Amino acid sequence: MQGICRLSRRWHQQFCHSPSFGPHQRCLQAFIPVREYRQDRRVRRPRAVASAPEPTQVHVPDADRSFNPFSDGLLPPSQLLSQNDDDLVVREFEQHGSDKSTRRQIEPNKELRDEAEEVWQELQDVEKQLEIAREGPFGPRSEFMQQFPPDKREEFLKALAKEGVVPQDEEDTLDLAELDRLMEQEDDDISDQEELGVTLHIPRAHQSLAARFNKALVAAKEGEDDVVKGLNLWKWYLRCQQRIPGFSQIVSEKVWKFLWQSQIRLGKRPQHLVMLGRDMRAVDEPMDNSHCLEYIRAMHASDDTMGALFAWEEMKSQLGSDTTSEFLSAFYSTGTQLHVSVGRTQKAQRIAFAGIEKGAEPTILIHVISGWAQMKTADSANKAWGLYLRMRKLLKDDMTPELYEKVSDALLDAKQGAMALAAFKDMIARLTGTGRSTLDNYEKILGNVRLDGDPEEVERAINRVSLTMLLVLPRSYQNKFFFASWVKKLLGQQRTEAAAMVVELMYERNIRPDALHLNGILGAWLRDKSAKSREKAVKLAHEMIQMKVNINADRAQNRSLRQFGDMFRKVMPFEENNNSLMNPVRLERRVPAANRETFALMFSFYAEKQRWKDFESLTRVMIGPAQLMPSNFIMNLWLSAELESKSLSRFWTLYNSLQSEVRPNMETFSLAWQAVTLTNRAGHRYGPQDQLKDFTSSHRRMFARIVDWTRGLKAHPLRKAREWVEGGLYTEIVRSFCLQLDLAGTICALQGLYSRMNATPDDVSVRLITGMVARLLPRSAPDRPLGGGRRRMNSGLQGDQTMLKNIADIVATIEANMKIDLVESGQVDPAEIEDVQSVAAKKLRLDVMTEFLVTVMNKIKKHGGQPGKELKDAARIMHVNVSHIDVDLKAHGS
């Protein structure tokens, strides 16, 4: 057996029908199928009598009457298929890709069983309709008689029976056997009249697969942009190829074209195109030029470069003279790329020259330039630069900045930094309008040599004047701003390594990069998921930080910075001996000193990885030897770290100390309000009470800081602040006041947020306010003594629900009265106030909650209390204007 084929018997029995293993079809011609082989040689084990089910009795119809499958007790197809007296279990699998992860088990009879069930149900429906039709139009189950009520129907049937109008007898109807006989006779008559011919028929066992494939074709046609339908079509195509012998022979040309286009729309799936192309070539299906070129590119993308080369050479000999210039450019560009990928750069150059002579665009030389640049021979660089000058000469004014960029990127990938820099310089000259002069300078340096002439002459001229002279960078470009534009472009293309190579070019030309340049590369490396990139980023950041420390070591510390450092040491004790970032490192180059952006990138990285020791050490270095004031971004990172560790005392010390040094933003206030909520909720859980006692009423002072901060904002920052408030800060502020049960502060907060941020209460804020009021209002004592704990808990829950319902009724009554007043006075349109998203509806919600809170303050005021004075005191602390609410707490509207 092993001598016939290197593959095993089991492999052949399962996968020999795969379209990729056509030559192995003849390996099993003399083999016995595995099922027959096992049935002949294995010994059946007797089944246990106790556990054996009762055998199903299949009724055999009499020979003298017609057979009805429904009345004679035959089982449905699903039960017939499930009956199996053989204990052999065969599992089948299919695999879509090249690895085992795409393998999954399939049920080959599932489609046949589902369709058989559908046909069975249809036959049952037809049988019921035939029985009703045999009874005639006046039968009790006919459509005509079913239109009458049951009592009337009985009367009509009795009357019809008296008149002798009864349903037809069974003898007058045609049974199933008679119908089958008539249909066979009609088929015989038609077949006698048909002409002789050859037709293709799919075996009945494979018709379900073909039907599924056709259904997938229709679905993919209806949703051409749906990726799922395209993949489903490919799945059923593979199944048909594996299970239906000669399936490729019966696929029409239109179906082939649609299959090809559907797989192209799926995106980067070259394996699909390779399989389709091989199947089409196997049955001599004609492929147009575009499909052949896509097939060749797919083979190259699937690591079958030699096969792609053979197909490309075959297609080259079949190209006609009527081929368009656009297709010639694509075709010869693919050919040059294939030959360069296998190291045949010289042949790729000859192919490119031949294509240009036939009408292809000179842009196909880019692959040849890249090929020569990747070679490390003595004259490869001269050849590459000569072809670059030739392409510029042939294109003239058609040499666009995009082509310059492609050349420079290809040279950078080939580690030819000097040539890449010269090409990038030519691109900048093209953008500034002096691109033609650079080509004239090249021609002037090379002498009388034609750049579009013999390549060997151009190469000899480059050797004579030296390539270094041609690649010299003018003095006007020898500055960090020129290189910064290149680094920015490469980082925008996510080509971090190429940007790092540009920085190396800066060092080679004695141009020191700024921290801004390296910060971009540093951030790109930190965002990369590879450990190598992040290791390089951390090393670069440490070198920049060490440079900053070394620079500050010889300078006298600024007084304000020294005071700031002393303050921060009280929060985080500074231990110089336990500082990993202060260890000396070897500086390979004189890197620029780190700035606040460098520290911000590292703080974000350490916080993301939860490396809190490194986070704290970096903080000590920044406020200590680095002598850098933090930005609001770094301050927010510090506050977020303290908030996450629940160190509220350190949080408030840090927050209050940084207020005079760093201007906060809305993220800072959002973190502060979260700390206020935690402090007011359970201060003793997060720190000593004596340290947190100054912050128990900090919610009013915090609100005053927000109001003062928003007074100097312009239009754009104010719009951003409103987005923060609407995004969740509004609810956090209201929750903080509600936890303190501060009615006067809540009224001032609602008014202040509306006047400064144009924000009004939402549903969550309304629920928080009603919950606060429910806790403040007095509760009535129960009429009877309570029982056990569960009964007492249920009684308290019912009381809370009753209280909340009463509060909701009060709010609804206030809202209804205000709506009536506004509509009757003509201040608002009734349709506008019904829209909950309108300005009038939001303003009404604010007035309703204000009036409600005012009413509650009057309701629960203590003896001798002055609610008006409490409201004015809160407004003074919170810097809010509540003059539109008079002394007796009647809201008049703002």
N, C-alpha and C positions, 0 to 999 in steps of 0.2 A: 504493500500500500504506500509506504513512504517513497518507494522508487518511482511511483507514478507522478507524484507532486510533493513538493516540500511542505505543503499545507495539509492539515489533518482532515479526516473524513467529516468530523463534526463541523469544522469550519466550512467545508464545501456545502454541506447540507443546509446550512443556515445563510450563508452569504455569497454563494457562487452566482446568484442572480443579480448581484449588485452591478450597476452600470460601469463601475470602475474596474471590474475583473471579468471582462468579456472573454479573454483567451482561456480562462479556466472552465468554460462551459462544457468542454468535451472531456474533462477529467472524471466525470461521474456517469458516463454513458453506460458502463457495465456494472455499476454499483446497485446493490439492492437497497431500496428505501429503508430508513432506519426503523419505521414502524413495523413493516413486514419482517424485517430482520429480527426484531425483538419478539414479535408474536410467534415466530417459528421456534425460537431457541430458549425462551424463558419459560419457567415453570409457574403456573398460576397458583396463587395462594388462595385457599378456600376462605371465604368470608365468614365471620361469626354469625351464627343463626340468630342469636338474641338481638344483635344490633342491626340486622339486615332489615330494610324497609319492605313493606308489602309490594310485590311487583305490580306495576301498573297494567290494568286490563285494557287492551286495545280491542275495540269492538270491530268485528269483521262483518261488513254488510252482506245481506243476502244477494244472491246472484240474480234473482228474479225481480228486483226492484231497483230503481235509480238510487244512487249513493249521494247522500247529503252530508257534507263534512260537519255541519253544525248540529244537525239532529241526531247523527250517529255517534256522537261522543268522542270525536278525535280531540287530542290535546292541542293547545296553542303551540306555535313554532318555538317559542322560548323554552317550553317544557320539553318538547321533542329534542331540541338541540342540547339541552342540559342532560338528557339521558345518555349515559355512557357506561357500558359494561366493561370498559377497559380501565385498569388502574394506572395506565401510563400517562404521565403529566409532561407535556411539552410546553415550555415557556419560550416566547419569542421576544426579541429585543430589536430596537432600531437605534441608530446612532447618526446624528446630523453632522458632527464635527470630527476632529481628529483625536480628541481626548476622551477619556472615559466619563467625564462629567456630563456629556451630552447623551449618554446612553440611558434609555428608559424602557421599561417593559410595556408591551402592547398586547392587545387582545385582537387577534386577526378576525375572529368571527363576530365582533361587536357590531360592525356596520351591517353584516348580513342579518344578524338577529334583530336589530332595530328596524330594518326595512321589512323583514318578514312580519314583525308585529304590526307595523303600519298597514301592510297588505291584508293581514288577518282582520284587523279592525274594519278596514274598508269592505272586505267581503261580508263581514257580519252586518254592516249597515245595508249593503245591497240586498242581502237575504231578507232582512226585515222589510225593506221597501217592496220586494217581490211578494212577500206574504200579504202585505196590505193591498198591493195591486191586484192579487188574485181574488180578493173579496169584492172587487168592483167599486164603482163610484159611490154606491149606497151602503158599503160595509160599515160596521161600527167604528173602525179605525181609519176610515178614509178622511182625506183632508176636508172634503165637503161636509161630512157629518160632524167633524170635530169643531166646526164653527158654531154649533148650537149648544145651549146649556144641557147638562146631563138629563134633567127631567124631560125637556122637550125632545131630546135625542131618542129617549126610550119610546115616547109616543109615536114619533116618526117611523121608528123601526117596526113597531107593531102594525102601524097602518100599511107600511110597504109590504110586510109579510102577508097581510090579508089580501092585498091587491095582487100578490104573486110576484112582486118585484123583489127578487132576492139576489144575493151575490152569485157570480158564476160558479159552476161546479168545477171540481178539480179536474174532471175529465176534459173540460174545455180549455184548460190552461196547458202551457208547455212546461214540462219539467226541465231540470238542468241538463239531463242527458240529451233531450231533444234539441235544446239550444246549442249544445256543443256539436251535435251532429250537423245542424244547419250551418254553423260557423265553419266547420271543416269542409263542408261541401262548397261554401262560397270561396274559401281559400283555394280549393283545388281548381275552381273555375277561373279564378284570377291568375293562378300560376300557369295554367295552360295558355293564357293569352300573352304572358310576359315573354320577352325575347331572352335569348341566351346571353349570359354575361358572367363576370366574376365580381363578387362582392366580398367585403371584409366584415367579419362578425367577431365580436368580443365574446369569449366564453362566458357562460352564465355565472361561473364562480368569480369572475373579475368585473362583472358589470357594476357592482356596488362601488368598487374603487374608482372606476371611470366616472360614475355618476357623482361621487364626491369631488373628484377633480374638476368636473365641469361646473359644479356648484361653486367651488372655490374660484374658478375662472370668472364667473359672473359677478361674484362678490368683489373680487379684486378690480374688475372693470368698473363697477359702480363707485368704489372708493379708491381711486388711483393713488391718493396721497396717504392712505392708511397703511402704516408699516405692518400692523398686525395681520391684515388681510393678505399683504404680500408674502409674509412669512408662512401663513397658512397655505397659500397656494404652493409655495416651494415644498412644504411638508408633503402634500398630497402628490406632487410631482415625483418626489423621491419614492414614495410608496408604490406608485404605479410603475416606475422604472424597475423597482426591485421585485415586484410580484407579477406583473403582466409581461409575458414574453413578447418581445418585438414591439414594445410600446412606442418606441421612437418612430417606427415605421408608419403608425397610424396618426401621428400628430401632424396637423396641417401647417402650412407655411404661416398663416395668420396667427396661429397659436404660438408658434416658435417666436415670432416677433414680439407678441405681447408678453411672453415669458421673459424675454430678454429685457424689455423696457421695464417690467415690474421689478426685476432684480437690480437694475441700475438705480431705480428710485429708492431702493432700500439703503443705499449709502455704501460704506466701505465693507463690501462682502465679495472680495475677488474670487473666493472658492466657488461661489454659485455660478459666476460667469465662466469659470474654467470648466466646470462640469457641463454646463449648457453648451459651451463651444465644442467640447469633445463629443457630446451626444449628437449635435448637429453635423459635425464632420463625419461621424461614424455612418450616418445615413445619407451622406452627400447632399445635405440640405444647403442650398446656396445662402451665403452670408455676404451682405454688402460690405463696402470698405470700412465704414465706421464701426460695424460690429466686429470685423476682423481686428481692427486696431485696438478696440476695447478688450477683446479676447487676449491679444498679445500683452497688453498692459496688465491684465489680471493675472496672467501666468507669471509675469515678472514680480508682481506684488505677492504672489504665493510661493516665492523662492524657487521658481522653475525658470531661471534665467536662460539656460541653454535651450529649453523647449521654446521659449519665447523668441530666441534668436533664430532657430530653425524656421519657425512660423513666419518671422519677419522677412527672412531671406526668400521664402517661398512666395510671400505676398508681393515682395519687391519685383520679382520676375513676372508677375501677373498684372502690374499696374498699367493702365492704358494712358494714352496721350491726352485724353480729355479730363484728367484729374485736376481739380481746382488747386489754386495756390495755397489756400488755407489748409486743405487736407494734406498737401505735400509737406507743409511746414510741420504739422502734427506728426506725420508719418516719419519723416527723417529726424525729427527731434527725438522720437521714441527709439529709432535705430541707433542714434549716437549715444543716447543714455544707456542702452543695453550693452553696447560694445565697451563703453567706459566702465560699466559696473563689473565687467570681467577682465579689465586691464588691457583692452585693445584700443588704446587711445589713438595710436597712429591710424588704424583702420577707421575709427570713428571720425577722425579729421578728414580722411578721403571721402567718406560717405557724406559728411556735411558739405564739402565743396561740391560734390556731385549733385546734392539736393539743391544747393543754391543755384547752380547752373540750370537746373530744370524748372526753377521758379519758386523754390522755397524761400522763406524769410531768413535773413542772416542771423536772426535770434537763436537759431539752432546751434550756433557756435558756443553758447553759454555752457552746455554740457561738456564740450571739448575743453574749454578753458578750465573748468573745474577738474577735469581728468588730468590735464597737464600739471595743475597746481598741486594735486594730491601726490603726484610722483616726486620722488626725491633724487632724481638724476641731476646731472650738472646743468643740462640745458633745458630742463622742463619749465623752469620759471620764465626763461626767455621766450619759449614757445607759447606759454600761456599769455604773456603780455603782448606778444605779437598778434595773436588771434584777437585779443581785446581791441587793439588798435585797428585791426582789419574790420571787425564788426562795426566799430564807430565810423570808419570810412565808408562802408557800404550803406549804413543806415542814414548817415548825415543828420539831418534835422529830425528824423524819426526816432532817434535815440532818446527815449523818454526817461524821466527820473526813475520810473519803475524798473527799467532795464538796468540802469546803473545800480539800483539797490539789489537786484538779483545777482549781479556780478560781484558786488562787494560782499554779499552774504555768502556766496559760494567760495570766495577767496578766504573769508574768515573761517568757514568750516574746514577748509584745507590748511589752516594754520599759516596762511600767508598774510600776516598782518600789514606789512608795508604796502603790498599791492592792493589790499582791501582799503587801506587808508587813501591811497591815490585815487581809486575808483570812487570812493565816497567824496573826496575833494572835487572830482569832476562832476559829481551829481550836484553838489552845492553850487558849483560854477554854472551848471545848466539851469538851476532854479533862479539864480541871480542874473541870468542873461548873458553870461560870458563863457558858455560851454564851447562855442566854436573856437574861441581863442586858445583853449587848452589843446585842442587837436592841432591847431596851427603850430603851437609850440613844440609838440611832439614831432611833427614833420620837419620843422626847422632844425631840431636837434639831430634827427636821423639823416639829414642831407637830402639827396635827390632820390631816395628810395621810395617807391610807391607802396603805400600801406596795403593796398588791395592787390598787389602783384604777387610775385613768387614768395611763399612763406619762408623759404630758406634765405633769400636775400634780406628780408626783414629781420630774420634771426641773426644773420651776420652783422647787420648794422647795429642791432641792440648790443651784441658782444663788443663791437668796436667802441661804442660810447659808454658802455656799462649800464646795467639795469638800475643801479643805484642813482645815477644821474637823472634818469627818467622819473624815478619815484620820489624825487626830492620834494619836500613840502614847502610851499612859499611861506614867507615870514608872516603874511597876513593871516594864515591859518594856524600858526603856532601859538595858540592860546587855549585856555581851559574851556572857553565858551564854545568853541568849535567842536571839541571832543564831547562836551556835555550834551550837545544836540544829538550826536551819534549815540551816546549811551542811552539817552532818553528814548530814542527811536527803537533801539534794540530791546530795552526793557518793556516798551509797549508791545513788542512782538513776542514777549516772554522768552527771549533768548539771553538768558542770564550769563551763560558762559562766554558768549560772544561779547557781551558788555564788559565782562571782566578782562577779556583780551584787549579791548580798547583802552582800559585803564593801564594795562601793561605797556601799550604803545605810548601813553602819556609819560610814563616813567622813563621809557627809552629816549624820549625827546626832552627830558629834563623839565617836564611840565607837571607840577604837583597838583593832583586832583583835590577838590574840596570835599568836605564831609558830605555835602549834598550828593555828590556822585556816588560815593561809597555807600551811603545810606540806602539808595535805591537798590543797589546790588545786595546789600545786607538784608533788606526786607524781602527781596525775591528769594534769596536762599532760605530764609526762615519760613516762608510760605511753602517751600518745597517739602514734599513728604519724605524725601530720602534722608537717611542719617548722615551721609557724606556731606550733603549741601548744608545741613544745619551745623555740622561740626566746623565747616569752613566759616559759616556766619558767626558762630560764637568766637572763634579764634580771631577773626577780623575785628569784631566788636571789642574784644579785650585789648587788642593792640591799639585801637583808637582811644579807648579809655585810658590806657597806660600813657599814651602820648599827651592826653589832656592833663593827667596828674603830673607828668614831668615838666610840662610848661608852667603849671601853677606852683611848682616847688620853688622856683627862683623869684617868684613875685610876692609882694607883700599882700596879705589878705585884706580885702575890702572890709570896712568896719561893719556894714550892714550884713554882708555875707557871713562874717564871723559870728555876729549876734544870732543870725538865722541858724547857723550850725550849732551854736550852743543850745538854742531852744530845741532843736530837733534831737540832740543827744539826750535831753531829758525824756523824750518820748521813746527813742530807741537808743539804748546805751551803745556807744561806739567802742568797739574792741578792735584795735588795729592788728593785734597778733592773730586774730581769728578772721582774717579777711583774705579769701582766696583770690579775689580779683586784684589784690595789690602785689601778688607775687611777680617778680620780674619775668618777662617773656622776651624772646629773641625777636626783634623787629627785622624782618627780611627787607623791608623798604620803609622809608620814612612816611608813614601813613598820616593823614590829617588828624587833628585832634577831634575827639568826639564832641558832639553838641547835644542839645536836649532831644533832638529827634533820634539820635543814636540810643540814648538811654530809654526813650519811649518805646522803641522797637524791642529792646531787650526786656523791658518791664512787661510788655504784652506777651512776649514769648514765655517768660517765666511764669506769668499768671496763667497762661493757657495750659502749660505743662504742670502747674501746681508745684513748682519748685520754689517753695516759700523761703528756704534758707538762702538760695541764690538771690531771690527777690530782696530780702532784707539786707544782704551783703551789698548788693548793687545800690540800695538806697543810702547806706552809710557812705559809700564811695562818692556818690553824687553830692551829698550835702557836706562831705568832709573834704578830702583832698582835691576832688574835681571842682569844687566851688561853683556849682551851677544851681541857679534858681529853677525850680520845677515849673513846667507849664501846667495849664489847667487839665490837659490830658493826663500828665503824670500824676497830678494831684488826685484826679478821679480814680486812677489805678491804685494809689495808696489807700484812699478811702474805701474803695471796693474791697481791697484785701483785708482791712481792719473790720469791715462790716461782715465779711464772710467768716472771719474768725470769732465774731461776737464780742470783740474787744471794744465795747462802747465807750469806756473811759478814754482809751487812747484815740478812738475815733473823734470824740468831741475836742480833745486837746489839740489834735492835729488840725481839725477843721477850723477851730477858732484862731489858731496860730497862723494859718495860711490865708485867712480872709484879707489881711492887710498887705500881703505880699503877692498873691496870685488872684487874678480876677476870675470868679467862678462862672460857670455856664449852667444851662438847665440840667445837664447830667449831674453836676455837683449838687444842685438843689434836690434832685430826685433821690440821690443817695442819702442826703441829709434828712429828707422826710421819712425814708425807710428807717433810719436810725431813731428819729423822733417817735415813730410808731412803736418800735421795739422798746424804747425807753419808757414810754407811757404805758405800754401794755404790761410789762413785768420787769421793772428796772432791777430788782434784786436778783434776777436770774442771770444777768449779764455783767455784773460788777458790784463793787461795794456801794451801799446806799449813800454814804457820805460823799462819794465822788460824783454821784449822779443826781444829787439833790438840786444842783443848779440848773438841771435840764428838765425838771418835771413840768415846767410851764414854758418850755422853749418853743412850743408850737406857735405862740403869738409873735415872739421875736423873730422866729424863722420866716413867718409870713411877711413881716415888715421888711426883712432883707430882700425878699423876692420883689415886693412892691418898689422898693428903692432901686433895685437892679434894673427893673424894666423901664424906669423913667428916662434913661438916656439912650435907649435902643432906637435904632433906625428901622426902616420899614422891613428890610429883609431879615435881620436878626429877630425882630419882633414876630414875624410870621413863623420863623423856626421855633420860637419859644411857645407860640400858640399850638403848634403841632405837638410839642412835648406835653403840654397841659392836656390836650385832647387825647393823647395816647395813653394816659393812665395816671399822670401826676395829679389831676383834678380829684380823682377818687382817693388817692393816697392822702391828700391834704384834708379832705372831708373826713376820712376815717380817723385821722389823728385827732381832730377836734371832737369827734363823736366818742372816742375812747376816753377823753377827759371830761365828757358830759358838759361841755362848754357851749351853752346856748348862745350867749352874746358873741363869743368868738366865731361860732359857726355862721351867724348872720353876717358878721363883718367879712368873713372869708368868702361867702357867696357874693356879696356886693363887690369886694375887691377883685375877685377873679373875673367878674363881668365887666367892671370898668377898665381893667388893665389888659385882660386877655380876651374879652368878648366871649367868655365861656359860661355856660349855664348848666344846671344840674342834669345829670342823666339818670337812668333807671337805678343804677347801682348806688349813686349818691342819695337818691330819694329813699331807698331801702335802709341805708345806713342812718339817715336822719330820723326816720320813723322808729327804728330800733332804739336809738338813743332816747327819744321821747318816751317810748314804752318803758324804759328803765327808770325814767325820772318821775312819771306819774304815779300817784299813790294807788295801792291795790286794796280792794275791799276784802274784809275777813270772811272766811267761809261760814255758811249758815250752820253747819253741823261739824262735829269733831271729825278729824281725818282718821283713817285707819292705818294700815301698814305702809311701808315705804313705797311700794308700787302704786297704791291708791293715791298716796300723797303726791307722787311724781306725776301721775295722770291728771290730778286736780290742778297742779301748777301749770302743766302744759295747756290744759283747757283755758286757764285764766290768761296765759300769754296770748293764745290765739284770739280770745275775745277782746283783749286789749288792742292787739294789732288791727283787728277788724274795726273797732271803734275809731282808731286813729285814721285808718283808710277812709272811713265814712266822713270824718271831719275834713280831711284833705279834699275829698271829692266835692263836698258841699262848698268849700271855699273856692275851688276852681270853677264850679258851676256859677256861683254868684258873680265872680270876676268876669267870666265870659259874657254873662247877660249884661253887665254894666258896660263892658267894652263895645259890645255889638250895638246896644241901644244908644250909646253916646256917639256912635259912628267913627270911633278911633281906628277900628280894624275891620277888615272884610270877613264875614262869617266863613267863607270858603278857605281863606288863608289861615285862620286860627284853628281850623280842623286838621290842617297839615302839620304833623308833629315835627317835621324838619324845617318848617318855616321860621323866620326870625320872630314873628309875632308869637308863635306857639312856644318857642324857647324862652322868650321874655315873660310870657304868662306863667311858665313853670317856675321861673325864678321868683316872681312876685307872689305866687301861691305859697312856695316854701318859706319866703320871708314872713308873710302874714301868719302862716301857721306857727312858726317859731315865736313870733311876737305874742300870739295868743297863748302859747304854752308858758312863756315867761310870766305873763300876767296871771296865769292859772296857778302856778306853783310858787309864786313869790312868797317869801316869809313875811312875818309881821314886821312892819317898818321898813321892808325892803324897797329899793328904788331901782326898778328895772331900767329906767331911762338912764340913770347914772352909770349902771353897769355896762350898758351898751356903749355909752360915750367913752368910758375908760378903756374898753377893749378896742374901740376904733382909734383912740389916740395911740395905743401901744402898737397896733397893727398898721398904722399910717393909712387908714381907710376913711373915706368921707361918707358918713351916714346922716347928713343933714336933711335928706328927704324923708327920714323917719323921725316924726316929732316926739315930744316928750312923753305923750301918752301911748307911744308905740303903735301908731296907726300908719301903715305903709301907704304912701301916696304915689309911688312910682318914681323912677329916677329921671 
